[in-house]
Amino acid sequence: MNNADCIDLLRNLVRIPSPSGQEDKLCRQISGWLTSQGLPHSCPGGNIAAAAAPPDPGRKTLALIAHTDTVPPAAGYTRSPYDPGTDPAVVRGLGSNDDGGSLVAMLAVLRHFAGRPLPFNLLLLLVREEETSGPDGLRWLYGPDGPFSQPAGSPDWLPSPDWAIVGEPTGMRAATSERGLLVLDGEAVGESGHAARGDGVNALYLALDDIARLRSHRFSRVSPEMGPVRLNVTQIEAGLAHNVIPDRCRFVVDIRPNELYSPAEIRDQLQAVCTSRLEARNLLHRASATAADSPLRAAVADLGLETFSSPTSSDWMQLPCDAVKLGPGDSTRSHHADEYILVEEITQAIDIYIDFINTFTQYA
């Protein structure tokens, strides 16, 4: 199958800056490509949705999900981050690896299955604001105004996915779990005083006592795939002058949950052992894992795909359905200067996605 036009599309997409919240121009480019291929689609809330065939409300739905936004360019690019280059074997530039490779591979897969009979709906979702977990991507699609909440048959309705393949650069290894992220801002409150007299209550010491408690705390639930919850204190700040006892000390706790704890559970458990106030920046970045009896796992096993637990978070954390993370490219290139993806990685991904969906039909 010749998918050279998908590679050309990726080069064009790299040329369009699309930081989170500014994806409109890039989405118009994708919409134009879909139209040129005769693939019906819609743009709910600035996202893109397309189905291989008109969705049947009586059938379950497998969704292919990739994101359209990028992070800002990293420092150190040796060329323009929006220059894809002309090397026929490589596409360079910001978003080429994360998440352009998955995006164009999934477009090719949708085209392959368009009009072909499948025992489930095949839905493609290209979503906004993945990099910032913003309100206008998957959160909006699943929200009260989004298409998954509309009654079947209404003009804005889309079938809510029962399963999902989340396209992220995994080297086409199947991530059957991914770590969450919880960031806590801690603040210890003491009483200022003069250091020469030693009066007041030193908030720095209060914070250090709490940090010691955090370091020694153990979470009892250990994931068979991810292991224990990981916790590190990564920043601390206190004091205005060398001779003033600090009355405030702020510190930051970086926590990587496993799927056995919600972010709120972790926050509450740690607050119970600390005198400092702990405030979560958000409670959205939960850990995820593919269900043990999932047909997605069965298809992964049939194809002999290597599995692993991903240390990075993605739109998977926004999904209420069963999912696996699988896509071309290498995660170590993401968010780095001189990002790139190999054309061969994309073409191989297209073939693996097609084989995966064909195999999945046996289990869905």
VENWOZI-V636565 format. One line per field, one symbol per residue. psi: psi as a letter, one per 20 degrees, with the letter a starting at -180 (. if undefined). Layout:
psi=???
This chain:
psi=pokhhhggggghhhioplqpiliggghhggghggghjkoqrrmpkirppqqhrpqohiqrppppprqirrrqpqqjpirpijoirjpiiqprrpighnkhggghghghggggipiqpqjrpoppooqrkghjlrijchgghirhirhiiqqpiqhjqqppqhqqoooqojkkqoojqqqappppoqpppbpqrphhikraoohghgghghhggghippphopphgibrpppppiqqpqqhrhjpppippqrppppnqriiqqhhggghhhhijqhqpppphrkhmqqqqpqhkphghgggghikppqrppiqraihiipirqrqpprraphiiqjqqlqrqphhhghhgggggghggghhhhh.
